[in-house]
Amino acid sequence: MARAISTRRKWIVTVIAWAIGLAIFFPVLWTILTSFKTEGEAIASPPSFLFFDWTLENYQTVQERSDYLRHFWNSVVLSLGSTLCGLIIAVPAAWSMAFVPGRFTKDILMWMLSTKMLPAVGVLMPIYLLCLNAGLLDTKVALIFVLMMINLPIIVWMLFTYFREIPGDILEAARMDGATMRSEIIHVLVPMAVPGIASTLLLNIILAWNEAFWTLNLTTVNAAPLTQFIASYSSPEGLFYAKLSAASTMAIAPILILGWFSQKQLVRGLTFGAVK
């Protein structure tokens, strides 16, 4: 009897999990399907799901109208640049908080996390003026710095969580063998926390790739990433849903592929230290 109840409960949980997963993925699927429709079919009511005249015209129009590769390269540079710069700062910061905690370590961590609750528009004007006066508007340098700063609290928190699961005795033994702080972090701590660092890296690449508010306000042409590429298909004449869907599909495809191939590493890192 108990076994039957347990089996039924597993089936119910599985069905609920699949339903939630499909509900989350449906907007992405709908966007992909709409990208293969004509503009008339894209706004048809009732909408057609699979039975429509499939076309690649929207993708051809998007490629002719916009320089996709330039926007794609900008997204790659901004995502990788901001994430790597963030890791350079966050690794020693998380090491210090995890292994050399001070009186205000918890307060600092909570303060860092609280900055994520600040509405971005509240600091838009000062950051915009700083970039303007420094001559950094519409440059990759400014966007890398801004994206790094807005994601830095998440990087520090994740690394802090991973580092706490590493026995401090190992680092103490390294210090007794004459390891400097730099050697301790690079040659002992980092290799042991590779799964956590990898998951942090992947998660922050995704966050930086999808960031739209700052990229739309601090750049127009030179450093415009794929979020700006998508926004260019909203015009005063109205929304071209099919072309907008094609542009969105081209923008999200690289990050979806990255997430698909790295999902095992991402899950392993996110569960790092959860089971001993």
Number of C-alpha atoms within 10 A of each C-alpha: 6 7 8 9 10 11 12 12 12 12 12 12 12 12 12 12 12 12 12 12 11 13 11 11 11 12 11 16 12 12 19 20 20 27 26 22 25 21 16 11 17 21 15 10 8 7 12 14 9 10 7 14 9 13 12 12 16 23 20 12 13 19 15 10 9 14 11 18 12 17 22 20 15 18 26 18 18 28 26 20 21 26 28 17 16 25 22 10 14 21 20 18 15 24 21 15 22 20 16 10 12 12 7 10 14 12 11 13 16 13 12 16 16 11 12 14 8 10 9 13 9 9 10 15 12 10 15 17 13 14 18 13 10 10 11 17 21 20 17 23 16 23 25 21 16 18 24 25 16 18 19 23 20 19 25 25 20 19 24 23 18 26 26 15 14 16 10 15 9 13 18 14 12 17 14 10 9 11 16 12 13 10 14 19 17 14 13 15 18 17 11 15 17 15 20 26 23 17 24 24 19 22 19 25 24 19 15 24 26 18 17 16 13 18 26 16 14 22 19 16 12 13 24 24 31 28 23 21 24 21 14 13 21 13 9 6 6 8 12 17 22 26 26 23 25 27 28 21 21 21 23 17 12 14 15 13 11 13 16 11 10 15 14 12 17 22 13 16 22 20 14 19 15 10 5 5
